[in-house]
Amino acid sequence: MRAIKQLVRFQGRPAFLPVCEHRLRRSVEKLNAALNADFAAILLQAFHARIAAMEREIRSDN
């Protein structure tokens, strides 16, 4: 297995990432996307719950 620090450089920039770092980065990106989607869903549910509570409050005042 190649060390993460081993990079082939082309004009001072990494030409490619080693396989292990690439896989790790891709896994982290997928996990981050999944967590962001879950967090957005939780916020949306909380928002809908708050709206429903406000609607019930308005109906009870009338």
mmCIF file as Biopython writes it, N, C-alpha, C and O atoms, coordinates in Angstrom:
data_model
#
loop_
_atom_site.group_PDB
_atom_site.id
_atom_site.type_symbol
_atom_site.label_atom_id
_atom_site.label_alt_id
_atom_site.label_comp_id
_atom_site.label_asym_id
_atom_site.label_entity_id
_atom_site.label_seq_id
_atom_site.pdbx_PDB_ins_code
_atom_site.Cartn_x
_atom_site.Cartn_y
_atom_site.Cartn_z
_atom_site.occupancy
_atom_site.B_iso_or_equiv
_atom_site.auth_seq_id
_atom_site.auth_asym_id
_atom_site.pdbx_PDB_model_num
ATOM 1   N N  . MET A ? 1  ? 0.856   -1.185 0.000   1.0 0.0 1  A 1 
ATOM 2   C CA . MET A ? 1  ? 0.000   0.000  0.000   1.0 0.0 1  A 1 
ATOM 3   C C  . MET A ? 1  ? 0.894   1.238  0.000   1.0 0.0 1  A 1 
ATOM 4   O O  . MET A ? 1  ? 1.883   1.311  0.730   1.0 0.0 1  A 1 
ATOM 5   N N  . ARG A ? 2  ? 0.536   2.172  -0.805  1.0 0.0 2  A 1 
ATOM 6   C CA . ARG A ? 2  ? 1.321   3.399  -0.886  1.0 0.0 2  A 1 
ATOM 7   C C  . ARG A ? 2  ? 1.002   4.302  0.294   1.0 0.0 2  A 1 
ATOM 8   O O  . ARG A ? 2  ? -0.125  4.328  0.788   1.0 0.0 2  A 1 
ATOM 9   N N  . ALA A ? 3  ? 1.985   5.022  0.727   1.0 0.0 3  A 1 
ATOM 10  C CA . ALA A ? 3  ? 1.754   5.992  1.794   1.0 0.0 3  A 1 
ATOM 11  C C  . ALA A ? 3  ? 0.943   7.146  1.232   1.0 0.0 3  A 1 
ATOM 12  O O  . ALA A ? 3  ? 1.070   7.508  0.062   1.0 0.0 3  A 1 
ATOM 13  N N  . ILE A ? 4  ? 0.103   7.718  2.094   1.0 0.0 4  A 1 
ATOM 14  C CA . ILE A ? 4  ? -0.741  8.828  1.651   1.0 0.0 4  A 1 
ATOM 15  C C  . ILE A ? 4  ? 0.109   10.007 1.193   1.0 0.0 4  A 1 
ATOM 16  O O  . ILE A ? 4  ? -0.292  10.755 0.301   1.0 0.0 4  A 1 
ATOM 17  N N  . LYS A ? 5  ? 1.267   10.173 1.795   1.0 0.0 5  A 1 
ATOM 18  C CA . LYS A ? 5  ? 2.099   11.332 1.463   1.0 0.0 5  A 1 
ATOM 19  C C  . LYS A ? 5  ? 2.752   11.231 0.089   1.0 0.0 5  A 1 
ATOM 20  O O  . LYS A ? 5  ? 3.229   12.235 -0.440  1.0 0.0 5  A 1 
ATOM 21  N N  . GLN A ? 6  ? 2.780   10.029 -0.498  1.0 0.0 6  A 1 
ATOM 22  C CA . GLN A ? 6  ? 3.405   9.874  -1.803  1.0 0.0 6  A 1 
ATOM 23  C C  . GLN A ? 6  ? 2.502   10.429 -2.887  1.0 0.0 6  A 1 
ATOM 24  O O  . GLN A ? 6  ? 1.430   9.883  -3.152  1.0 0.0 6  A 1 
ATOM 25  N N  . LEU A ? 7  ? 2.925   11.490 -3.500  1.0 0.0 7  A 1 
ATOM 26  C CA . LEU A ? 7  ? 2.172   12.106 -4.594  1.0 0.0 7  A 1 
ATOM 27  C C  . LEU A ? 7  ? 3.105   12.287 -5.782  1.0 0.0 7  A 1 
ATOM 28  O O  . LEU A ? 7  ? 4.258   12.685 -5.622  1.0 0.0 7  A 1 
ATOM 29  N N  . VAL A ? 8  ? 2.610   11.997 -6.950  1.0 0.0 8  A 1 
ATOM 30  C CA . VAL A ? 8  ? 3.360   12.307 -8.151  1.0 0.0 8  A 1 
ATOM 31  C C  . VAL A ? 8  ? 3.042   13.753 -8.487  1.0 0.0 8  A 1 
ATOM 32  O O  . VAL A ? 8  ? 1.873   14.125 -8.592  1.0 0.0 8  A 1 
ATOM 33  N N  . ARG A ? 9  ? 4.057   14.560 -8.654  1.0 0.0 9  A 1 
ATOM 34  C CA . ARG A ? 9  ? 3.830   15.986 -8.871  1.0 0.0 9  A 1 
ATOM 35  C C  . ARG A ? 9  ? 4.068   16.352 -10.337 1.0 0.0 9  A 1 
ATOM 36  O O  . ARG A ? 9  ? 5.008   15.883 -10.979 1.0 0.0 9  A 1 
ATOM 37  N N  . PHE A ? 10 ? 3.200   17.188 -10.825 1.0 0.0 10 A 1 
ATOM 38  C CA . PHE A ? 10 ? 3.325   17.704 -12.185 1.0 0.0 10 A 1 
ATOM 39  C C  . PHE A ? 10 ? 3.174   19.206 -12.095 1.0 0.0 10 A 1 
ATOM 40  O O  . PHE A ? 10 ? 2.107   19.695 -11.723 1.0 0.0 10 A 1 
ATOM 41  N N  . GLN A ? 11 ? 4.189   19.932 -12.418 1.0 0.0 11 A 1 
ATOM 42  C CA . GLN A ? 11 ? 4.225   21.387 -12.309 1.0 0.0 11 A 1 
ATOM 43  C C  . GLN A ? 11 ? 3.850   21.836 -10.896 1.0 0.0 11 A 1 
ATOM 44  O O  . GLN A ? 11 ? 3.087   22.785 -10.715 1.0 0.0 11 A 1 
ATOM 45  N N  . GLY A ? 12 ? 4.388   21.151 -9.916  1.0 0.0 12 A 1 
ATOM 46  C CA . GLY A ? 12 ? 4.191   21.552 -8.531  1.0 0.0 12 A 1 
ATOM 47  C C  . GLY A ? 12 ? 2.851   21.170 -7.937  1.0 0.0 12 A 1 
ATOM 48  O O  . GLY A ? 12 ? 2.579   21.482 -6.778  1.0 0.0 12 A 1 
ATOM 49  N N  . ARG A ? 13 ? 2.015   20.507 -8.703  1.0 0.0 13 A 1 
ATOM 50  C CA . ARG A ? 13 ? 0.687   20.107 -8.205  1.0 0.0 13 A 1 
ATOM 51  C C  . ARG A ? 13 ? 0.573   18.590 -8.224  1.0 0.0 13 A 1 
ATOM 52  O O  . ARG A ? 13 ? 1.202   17.930 -9.050  1.0 0.0 13 A 1 
ATOM 53  N N  . PRO A ? 14 ? -0.220  18.038 -7.325  1.0 0.0 14 A 1 
ATOM 54  C CA . PRO A ? 14 ? -0.404  16.582 -7.358  1.0 0.0 14 A 1 
ATOM 55  C C  . PRO A ? 14 ? -1.065  16.148 -8.663  1.0 0.0 14 A 1 
ATOM 56  O O  . PRO A ? 14 ? -2.107  16.680 -9.045  1.0 0.0 14 A 1 
ATOM 57  N N  . ALA A ? 15 ? -0.459  15.186 -9.337  1.0 0.0 15 A 1 
ATOM 58  C CA . ALA A ? 15 ? -1.033  14.693 -10.586 1.0 0.0 15 A 1 
ATOM 59  C C  . ALA A ? 15 ? -2.141  13.697 -10.314 1.0 0.0 15 A 1 
ATOM 60  O O  . ALA A ? 15 ? -3.097  13.609 -11.085 1.0 0.0 15 A 1 
ATOM 61  N N  . PHE A ? 16 ? -2.027  12.937 -9.222  1.0 0.0 16 A 1 
ATOM 62  C CA . PHE A ? 16 ? -3.084  12.020 -8.836  1.0 0.0 16 A 1 
ATOM 63  C C  . PHE A ? 16 ? -2.939  11.730 -7.353  1.0 0.0 16 A 1 
ATOM 64  O O  . PHE A ? 16 ? -1.871  11.906 -6.768  1.0 0.0 16 A 1 
ATOM 65  N N  . LEU A ? 17 ? -4.006  11.293 -6.774  1.0 0.0 17 A 1 
ATOM 66  C CA . LEU A ? 17 ? -3.963  10.915 -5.372  1.0 0.0 17 A 1 
ATOM 67  C C  . LEU A ? 17 ? -3.728  9.417  -5.283  1.0 0.0 17 A 1 
ATOM 68  O O  . LEU A ? 17 ? -4.245  8.668  -6.112  1.0 0.0 17 A 1 
ATOM 69  N N  . PRO A ? 18 ? -2.970  8.967  -4.312  1.0 0.0 18 A 1 
ATOM 70  C CA . PRO A ? 18 ? -2.827  7.526  -4.126  1.0 0.0 18 A 1 
ATOM 71  C C  . PRO A ? 18 ? -4.199  6.880  -3.898  1.0 0.0 18 A 1 
ATOM 72  O O  . PRO A ? 18 ? -5.134  7.523  -3.420  1.0 0.0 18 A 1 
ATOM 73  N N  . VAL A ? 19 ? -4.293  5.620  -4.244  1.0 0.0 19 A 1 
ATOM 74  C CA . VAL A ? 19 ? -5.577  4.923  -4.184  1.0 0.0 19 A 1 
ATOM 75  C C  . VAL A ? 19 ? -6.185  4.998  -2.793  1.0 0.0 19 A 1 
ATOM 76  O O  . VAL A ? 19 ? -7.381  5.257  -2.662  1.0 0.0 19 A 1 
ATOM 77  N N  . CYS A ? 20 ? -5.384  4.776  -1.745  1.0 0.0 20 A 1 
ATOM 78  C CA . CYS A ? 20 ? -5.951  4.752  -0.394  1.0 0.0 20 A 1 
ATOM 79  C C  . CYS A ? 20 ? -6.505  6.123  -0.005  1.0 0.0 20 A 1 
ATOM 80  O O  . CYS A ? 20 ? -7.564  6.206  0.617   1.0 0.0 20 A 1 
ATOM 81  N N  . GLU A ? 21 ? -5.802  7.190  -0.363  1.0 0.0 21 A 1 
ATOM 82  C CA . GLU A ? 21 ? -6.300  8.530  -0.031  1.0 0.0 21 A 1 
ATOM 83  C C  . GLU A ? 21 ? -7.538  8.849  -0.852  1.0 0.0 21 A 1 
ATOM 84  O O  . GLU A ? 21 ? -8.484  9.451  -0.345  1.0 0.0 21 A 1 
ATOM 85  N N  . HIS A ? 22 ? -7.534  8.449  -2.122  1.0 0.0 22 A 1 
ATOM 86  C CA . HIS A ? 22 ? -8.689  8.703  -2.991  1.0 0.0 22 A 1 
ATOM 87  C C  . HIS A ? 22 ? -9.934  8.001  -2.445  1.0 0.0 22 A 1 
ATOM 88  O O  . HIS A ? 22 ? -11.016 8.586  -2.399  1.0 0.0 22 A 1 
ATOM 89  N N  . ARG A ? 23 ? -9.771  6.753  -2.037  1.0 0.0 23 A 1 
ATOM 90  C CA . ARG A ? 23 ? -10.913 6.008  -1.494  1.0 0.0 23 A 1 
ATOM 91  C C  . ARG A ? 23 ? -11.394 6.618  -0.192  1.0 0.0 23 A 1 
ATOM 92  O O  . ARG A ? 23 ? -12.598 6.716  0.048   1.0 0.0 23 A 1 
ATOM 93  N N  . LEU A ? 24 ? -10.460 7.026  0.642   1.0 0.0 24 A 1 
ATOM 94  C CA . LEU A ? 24 ? -10.836 7.659  1.904   1.0 0.0 24 A 1 
ATOM 95  C C  . LEU A ? 24 ? -11.592 8.955  1.653   1.0 0.0 24 A 1 
ATOM 96  O O  . LEU A ? 24 ? -12.625 9.210  2.272   1.0 0.0 24 A 1 
ATOM 97  N N  . ARG A ? 25 ? -11.079 9.764  0.749   1.0 0.0 25 A 1 
ATOM 98  C CA . ARG A ? 25 ? -11.731 11.038 0.433   1.0 0.0 25 A 1 
ATOM 99  C C  . ARG A ? 25 ? -13.133 10.807 -0.117  1.0 0.0 25 A 1 
ATOM 100 O O  . ARG A ? 25 ? -14.074 11.502 0.265   1.0 0.0 25 A 1 
ATOM 101 N N  . ARG A ? 26 ? -13.275 9.823  -1.020  1.0 0.0 26 A 1 
ATOM 102 C CA . ARG A ? 26 ? -14.577 9.524  -1.603  1.0 0.0 26 A 1 
ATOM 103 C C  . ARG A ? 26 ? -15.554 9.025  -0.536  1.0 0.0 26 A 1 
ATOM 104 O O  . ARG A ? 26 ? -16.730 9.390  -0.542  1.0 0.0 26 A 1 
ATOM 105 N N  . SER A ? 27 ? -15.060 8.193  0.375   1.0 0.0 27 A 1 
ATOM 106 C CA . SER A ? 27 ? -15.922 7.693  1.455   1.0 0.0 27 A 1 
ATOM 107 C C  . SER A ? 27 ? -16.388 8.832  2.356   1.0 0.0 27 A 1 
ATOM 108 O O  . SER A ? 27 ? -17.553 8.884  2.752   1.0 0.0 27 A 1 
ATOM 109 N N  . VAL A ? 28 ? -15.482 9.731  2.672   1.0 0.0 28 A 1 
ATOM 110 C CA . VAL A ? 28 ? -15.833 10.872 3.514   1.0 0.0 28 A 1 
ATOM 111 C C  . VAL A ? 28 ? -16.836 11.772 2.804   1.0 0.0 28 A 1 
ATOM 112 O O  . VAL A ? 28 ? -17.769 12.273 3.432   1.0 0.0 28 A 1 
ATOM 113 N N  . GLU A ? 29 ? -16.655 11.983 1.510   1.0 0.0 29 A 1 
ATOM 114 C CA . GLU A ? 29 ? -17.604 12.803 0.754   1.0 0.0 29 A 1 
ATOM 115 C C  . GLU A ? 29 ? -18.995 12.168 0.730   1.0 0.0 29 A 1 
ATOM 116 O O  . GLU A ? 29 ? -20.000 12.863 0.877   1.0 0.0 29 A 1 
ATOM 117 N N  . LYS A ? 30 ? -19.051 10.849 0.545   1.0 0.0 30 A 1 
ATOM 118 C CA . LYS A ? 30 ? -20.349 10.168 0.540   1.0 0.0 30 A 1 
ATOM 119 C C  . LYS A ? 30 ? -21.006 10.253 1.914   1.0 0.0 30 A 1 
ATOM 120 O O  . LYS A ? 30 ? -22.206 10.505 2.019   1.0 0.0 30 A 1 
ATOM 121 N N  . LEU A ? 31 ? -20.218 10.042 2.961   1.0 0.0 31 A 1 
ATOM 122 C CA . LEU A ? 31 ? -20.758 10.126 4.319   1.0 0.0 31 A 1 
ATOM 123 C C  . LEU A ? 31 ? -21.256 11.534 4.609   1.0 0.0 31 A 1 
ATOM 124 O O  . LEU A ? 31 ? -22.324 11.707 5.197   1.0 0.0 31 A 1 
ATOM 125 N N  . ASN A ? 32 ? -20.493 12.538 4.203   1.0 0.0 32 A 1 
ATOM 126 C CA . ASN A ? 32 ? -20.880 13.924 4.416   1.0 0.0 32 A 1 
ATOM 127 C C  . ASN A ? 32 ? -22.180 14.243 3.690   1.0 0.0 32 A 1 
ATOM 128 O O  . ASN A ? 32 ? -23.051 14.912 4.245   1.0 0.0 32 A 1 
ATOM 129 N N  . ALA A ? 33 ? -22.317 13.773 2.464   1.0 0.0 33 A 1 
ATOM 130 C CA . ALA A ? 33 ? -23.549 14.009 1.712   1.0 0.0 33 A 1 
ATOM 131 C C  . ALA A ? 33 ? -24.738 13.342 2.394   1.0 0.0 33 A 1 
ATOM 132 O O  . ALA A ? 33 ? -25.823 13.919 2.467   1.0 0.0 33 A 1 
ATOM 133 N N  . ALA A ? 34 ? -24.534 12.133 2.888   1.0 0.0 34 A 1 
ATOM 134 C CA . ALA A ? 34 ? -25.622 11.428 3.575   1.0 0.0 34 A 1 
ATOM 135 C C  . ALA A ? 34 ? -26.007 12.145 4.865   1.0 0.0 34 A 1 
ATOM 136 O O  . ALA A ? 34 ? -27.190 12.284 5.176   1.0 0.0 34 A 1 
ATOM 137 N N  . LEU A ? 35 ? -25.006 12.597 5.612   1.0 0.0 35 A 1 
ATOM 138 C CA . LEU A ? 35 ? -25.294 13.313 6.859   1.0 0.0 35 A 1 
ATOM 139 C C  . LEU A ? 35 ? -25.992 14.634 6.586   1.0 0.0 35 A 1 
ATOM 140 O O  . LEU A ? 35 ? -26.909 15.017 7.313   1.0 0.0 35 A 1 
ATOM 141 N N  . ASN A ? 36 ? -25.565 15.332 5.544   1.0 0.0 36 A 1 
ATOM 142 C CA . ASN A ? 36 ? -26.219 16.591 5.185   1.0 0.0 36 A 1 
ATOM 143 C C  . ASN A ? 36 ? -27.677 16.352 4.808   1.0 0.0 36 A 1 
ATOM 144 O O  . ASN A ? 36 ? -28.553 17.130 5.184   1.0 0.0 36 A 1 
ATOM 145 N N  . ALA A ? 37 ? -27.935 15.283 4.072   1.0 0.0 37 A 1 
ATOM 146 C CA . ALA A ? 37 ? -29.312 14.966 3.680   1.0 0.0 37 A 1 
ATOM 147 C C  . ALA A ? 37 ? -30.148 14.625 4.910   1.0 0.0 37 A 1 
ATOM 148 O O  . ALA A ? 37 ? -31.289 15.071 5.033   1.0 0.0 37 A 1 
ATOM 149 N N  . ASP A ? 38 ? -29.581 13.838 5.819   1.0 0.0 38 A 1 
ATOM 150 C CA . ASP A ? 38 ? -30.302 13.488 7.050   1.0 0.0 38 A 1 
ATOM 151 C C  . ASP A ? 38 ? -30.580 14.729 7.889   1.0 0.0 38 A 1 
ATOM 152 O O  . ASP A ? 38 ? -31.677 14.885 8.425   1.0 0.0 38 A 1 
ATOM 153 N N  . PHE A ? 39 ? -29.591 15.614 8.003   1.0 0.0 39 A 1 
ATOM 154 C CA . PHE A ? 39 ? -29.762 16.832 8.791   1.0 0.0 39 A 1 
ATOM 155 C C  . PHE A ? 39 ? -30.827 17.726 8.180   1.0 0.0 39 A 1 
ATOM 156 O O  . PHE A ? 39 ? -31.638 18.313 8.897   1.0 0.0 39 A 1 
ATOM 157 N N  . ALA A ? 40 ? -30.826 17.830 6.854   1.0 0.0 40 A 1 
ATOM 158 C CA . ALA A ? 40 ? -31.840 18.636 6.168   1.0 0.0 40 A 1 
ATOM 159 C C  . ALA A ? 40 ? -33.233 18.059 6.406   1.0 0.0 40 A 1 
ATOM 160 O O  . ALA A ? 40 ? -34.194 18.803 6.603   1.0 0.0 40 A 1 
ATOM 161 N N  . ALA A ? 41 ? -33.338 16.731 6.386   1.0 0.0 41 A 1 
ATOM 162 C CA . ALA A ? 41 ? -34.640 16.088 6.628   1.0 0.0 41 A 1 
ATOM 163 C C  . ALA A ? 41 ? -35.118 16.354 8.050   1.0 0.0 41 A 1 
ATOM 164 O O  . ALA A ? 41 ? -36.303 16.602 8.272   1.0 0.0 41 A 1 
ATOM 165 N N  . ILE A ? 42 ? -34.207 16.303 9.005   1.0 0.0 42 A 1 
ATOM 166 C CA . ILE A ? 42 ? -34.568 16.577 10.409  1.0 0.0 42 A 1 
ATOM 167 C C  . ILE A ? 42 ? -35.038 18.023 10.565  1.0 0.0 42 A 1 
ATOM 168 O O  . ILE A ? 42 ? -36.039 18.288 11.230  1.0 0.0 42 A 1 
ATOM 169 N N  . LEU A ? 43 ? -34.310 18.954 9.946   1.0 0.0 43 A 1 
ATOM 170 C CA . LEU A ? 43 ? -34.716 20.361 10.018  1.0 0.0 43 A 1 
ATOM 171 C C  . LEU A ? 43 ? -36.074 20.575 9.374   1.0 0.0 43 A 1 
ATOM 172 O O  . LEU A ? 43 ? -36.893 21.336 9.889   1.0 0.0 43 A 1 
ATOM 173 N N  . LEU A ? 44 ? -36.321 19.908 8.252   1.0 0.0 44 A 1 
ATOM 174 C CA . LEU A ? 44 ? -37.599 20.043 7.561   1.0 0.0 44 A 1 
ATOM 175 C C  . LEU A ? 44 ? -38.735 19.498 8.430   1.0 0.0 44 A 1 
ATOM 176 O O  . LEU A ? 44 ? -39.803 20.106 8.507   1.0 0.0 44 A 1 
ATOM 177 N N  . GLN A ? 45 ? -38.512 18.366 9.077   1.0 0.0 45 A 1 
ATOM 178 C CA . GLN A ? 45 ? -39.532 17.804 9.965   1.0 0.0 45 A 1 
ATOM 179 C C  . GLN A ? 45 ? -39.812 18.743 11.124  1.0 0.0 45 A 1 
ATOM 180 O O  . GLN A ? 45 ? -40.968 18.939 11.499  1.0 0.0 45 A 1 
ATOM 181 N N  . ALA A ? 46 ? -38.763 19.327 11.695  1.0 0.0 46 A 1 
ATOM 182 C CA . ALA A ? 46 ? -38.944 20.258 12.805  1.0 0.0 46 A 1 
ATOM 183 C C  . ALA A ? 46 ? -39.712 21.499 12.342  1.0 0.0 46 A 1 
ATOM 184 O O  . ALA A ? 46 ? -40.563 22.014 13.066  1.0 0.0 46 A 1 
ATOM 185 N N  . PHE A ? 47 ? -39.409 21.968 11.146  1.0 0.0 47 A 1 
ATOM 186 C CA . PHE A ? 47 ? -40.092 23.123 10.591  1.0 0.0 47 A 1 
ATOM 187 C C  . PHE A ? 47 ? -41.581 22.835 10.406  1.0 0.0 47 A 1 
ATOM 188 O O  . PHE A ? 47 ? -42.432 23.650 10.762  1.0 0.0 47 A 1 
ATOM 189 N N  . HIS A ? 48 ? -41.881 21.658 9.842   1.0 0.0 48 A 1 
ATOM 190 C CA . HIS A ? 48 ? -43.285 21.280 9.649   1.0 0.0 48 A 1 
ATOM 191 C C  . HIS A ? 48 ? -44.007 21.116 10.985  1.0 0.0 48 A 1 
ATOM 192 O O  . HIS A ? 48 ? -45.171 21.495 11.114  1.0 0.0 48 A 1 
ATOM 193 N N  . ALA A ? 49 ? -43.326 20.558 11.965  1.0 0.0 49 A 1 
ATOM 194 C CA . ALA A ? 49 ? -43.930 20.392 13.289  1.0 0.0 49 A 1 
ATOM 195 C C  . ALA A ? 49 ? -44.229 21.756 13.907  1.0 0.0 49 A 1 
ATOM 196 O O  . ALA A ? 49 ? -45.274 21.940 14.531  1.0 0.0 49 A 1 
ATOM 197 N N  . ARG A ? 50 ? -43.323 22.703 13.738  1.0 0.0 50 A 1 
ATOM 198 C CA . ARG A ? 50 ? -43.533 24.050 14.288  1.0 0.0 50 A 1 
ATOM 199 C C  . ARG A ? 50 ? -44.704 24.740 13.597  1.0 0.0 50 A 1 
ATOM 200 O O  . ARG A ? 50 ? -45.506 25.406 14.252  1.0 0.0 50 A 1 
ATOM 201 N N  . ILE A ? 51 ? -44.806 24.586 12.281  1.0 0.0 51 A 1 
ATOM 202 C CA . ILE A ? 51 ? -45.930 25.173 11.551  1.0 0.0 51 A 1 
ATOM 203 C C  . ILE A ? 51 ? -47.246 24.560 12.017  1.0 0.0 51 A 1 
ATOM 204 O O  . ILE A ? 51 ? -48.229 25.274 12.215  1.0 0.0 51 A 1 
ATOM 205 N N  . ALA A ? 52 ? -47.270 23.239 12.195  1.0 0.0 52 A 1 
ATOM 206 C CA . ALA A ? 52 ? -48.489 22.565 12.656  1.0 0.0 52 A 1 
ATOM 207 C C  . ALA A ? 52 ? -48.870 23.062 14.054  1.0 0.0 52 A 1 
ATOM 208 O O  . ALA A ? 52 ? -50.051 23.254 14.340  1.0 0.0 52 A 1 
ATOM 209 N N  . ALA A ? 53 ? -47.889 23.267 14.913  1.0 0.0 53 A 1 
ATOM 210 C CA . ALA A ? 53 ? -48.160 23.770 16.262  1.0 0.0 53 A 1 
ATOM 211 C C  . ALA A ? 53 ? -48.734 25.186 16.199  1.0 0.0 53 A 1 
ATOM 212 O O  . ALA A ? 53 ? -49.660 25.523 16.937  1.0 0.0 53 A 1 
ATOM 213 N N  . MET A ? 54 ? -48.181 25.999 15.322  1.0 0.0 54 A 1 
ATOM 214 C CA . MET A ? 54 ? -48.679 27.366 15.186  1.0 0.0 54 A 1 
ATOM 215 C C  . MET A ? 54 ? -50.106 27.364 14.635  1.0 0.0 54 A 1 
ATOM 216 O O  . MET A ? 54 ? -50.939 28.163 15.064  1.0 0.0 54 A 1 
ATOM 217 N N  . GLU A ? 55 ? -50.387 26.464 13.682  1.0 0.0 55 A 1 
ATOM 218 C CA . GLU A ? 55 ? -51.745 26.369 13.141  1.0 0.0 55 A 1 
ATOM 219 C C  . GLU A ? 55 ? -52.737 25.936 14.227  1.0 0.0 55 A 1 
ATOM 220 O O  . GLU A ? 55 ? -53.843 26.470 14.305  1.0 0.0 55 A 1 
ATOM 221 N N  . ARG A ? 56 ? -52.343 24.972 15.061  1.0 0.0 56 A 1 
ATOM 222 C CA . ARG A ? 56 ? -53.221 24.547 16.160  1.0 0.0 56 A 1 
ATOM 223 C C  . ARG A ? 56 ? -53.450 25.681 17.146  1.0 0.0 56 A 1 
ATOM 224 O O  . ARG A ? 56 ? -54.556 25.850 17.661  1.0 0.0 56 A 1 
ATOM 225 N N  . GLU A ? 57 ? -52.411 26.452 17.405  1.0 0.0 57 A 1 
ATOM 226 C CA . GLU A ? 57 ? -52.536 27.587 18.323  1.0 0.0 57 A 1 
ATOM 227 C C  . GLU A ? 57 ? -53.497 28.631 17.768  1.0 0.0 57 A 1 
ATOM 228 O O  . GLU A ? 57 ? -54.307 29.195 18.504  1.0 0.0 57 A 1 
ATOM 229 N N  . ILE A ? 58 ? -53.401 28.885 16.466  1.0 0.0 58 A 1 
ATOM 230 C CA . ILE A ? 58 ? -54.294 29.860 15.833  1.0 0.0 58 A 1 
ATOM 231 C C  . ILE A ? 58 ? -55.742 29.373 15.892  1.0 0.0 58 A 1 
ATOM 232 O O  . ILE A ? 58 ? -56.652 30.145 16.192  1.0 0.0 58 A 1 
ATOM 233 N N  . ARG A ? 59 ? -55.949 28.075 15.599  1.0 0.0 59 A 1 
ATOM 234 C CA . ARG A ? 59 ? -57.303 27.517 15.634  1.0 0.0 59 A 1 
ATOM 235 C C  . ARG A ? 59 ? -57.882 27.560 17.047  1.0 0.0 59 A 1 
ATOM 236 O O  . ARG A ? 59 ? -59.077 27.806 17.215  1.0 0.0 59 A 1 
ATOM 237 N N  . SER A ? 60 ? -57.065 27.328 18.050  1.0 0.0 60 A 1 
ATOM 238 C CA . SER A ? 60 ? -57.577 27.318 19.425  1.0 0.0 60 A 1 
ATOM 239 C C  . SER A ? 60 ? -57.919 28.733 19.897  1.0 0.0 60 A 1 
ATOM 240 O O  . SER A ? 60 ? -58.759 28.898 20.782  1.0 0.0 60 A 1 
ATOM 241 N N  . ASP A ? 61 ? -57.285 29.747 19.325  1.0 0.0 61 A 1 
ATOM 242 C CA . ASP A ? 61 ? -57.597 31.130 19.695  1.0 0.0 61 A 1 
ATOM 243 C C  . ASP A ? 61 ? -58.934 31.559 19.119  1.0 0.0 61 A 1 
ATOM 244 O O  . ASP A ? 61 ? -59.592 32.438 19.676  1.0 0.0 61 A 1 
ATOM 245 N N  . ASN A ? 62 ? -59.345 30.954 18.014  1.0 0.0 62 A 1 
ATOM 246 C CA . ASN A ? 62 ? -60.600 31.338 17.354  1.0 0.0 62 A 1 
ATOM 247 C C  . ASN A ? 62 ? -61.740 30.652 17.956  1.0 0.0 62 A 1 
ATOM 248 O O  . ASN A ? 62 ? -62.877 30.853 17.529  1.0 0.0 62 A 1 
#
